[in-house]
Amino acid sequence: MALERELAYFESQLPELLKHNKGQFAVIKDETLLGTYTTFDEAFDAGVREWGTAPFLIREITEDQPKADFPALTVGLLYAHL
């Protein structure tokens, strides 16, 4: 799955992030936290300024984390020809 490394890093840092940045958005590439931002748009802009079009993770810092699941990607349905 894409961004596995970033998701694992986010999960490992979540307890500390919740202490100081709850409700903000974390921007992560590999195992590097670029920073936390108050809005998704700010986080996105910072990630693009730093890494351009390379994939990076933006995740809201909340206690109840939704599962990241992209079934169409994992089974290749995005490129299916009907």
Secondary structure by P-SEA (a helix, b strand, c coil): ccaaaaaaaaaaaaaaaaaccccbbbbbcccccccccccaaaaaaaaaacccccbbbbbccccccccccccccccccccccc
